[in-house]
């Protein structure tokens, strides 16, 4: 056998633990990446909407258009 430690219970726990922790790490990094992309998207849309509102208010003020 290539790894004699895997023959008993204590030796078999290590590879399972490593796979579990690597899976958890990959899931966490994926979740954080998706959240960061979503945050940047919503932040950009909010900034664009704010600038459009400010521009619209400036246009209304310059043209003296009643609301």
N, C-alpha and C positions, 0 to 999 in steps of 0.2 A: 504494500500500500504506500502511496506517495506521502501521506501525512499520517503518522502513527497517532497523533493527538486526536484525530477525528474518530478514533475507535471507541472512545469513552464519551460519556455525556458532557463532561466539563470541556473537553476539547472541541466539541461540536457547537458549543454556544458562541464561540468567538466569530466564526464566519457568518453565522446568522445575525449576530449583533452588528457586525460591520456592514452587512447588506442593509439591515434596518436603518442604521444611522446615515448611511449614504443615500438611501431612498428619502429619508426625512429631510436631509440637507438639500437634495435636488428639488423636492416639493416646496420647501421654504424659499429657495432662491427663485424658483419659477413664480411663486405667488408674489414675491416682492417685485419681481420684474414686471409682471402684469399690472400690479398696483401702480408702479411708477409710470408706466406708459399711460394708464388711465388718468392718473393725476395730471400729467403734462397735457393731455388732450383737453380735459375739462378746464384746466387753468388757461390754456390758450383760447378756448372758446369764450370763457368769461372775460378775458382781457379784450378780445375782439368786440364783444357785445358792449362792454363799458366804453370803449373808444367810439363805437358807432353812436352810442347814446349821447356822449359828449359832443360829437360832431353835429348830431341832429339838433341838440339844444343851441349850439352856436349858430347854426343856420337859421333856426327860428328867431333867435335874438337879432341877428343881422337883418332879416327880412321883416321883422316885426309882425309875424303872422300870428293871429290869435289862435289859441289852442282849441 
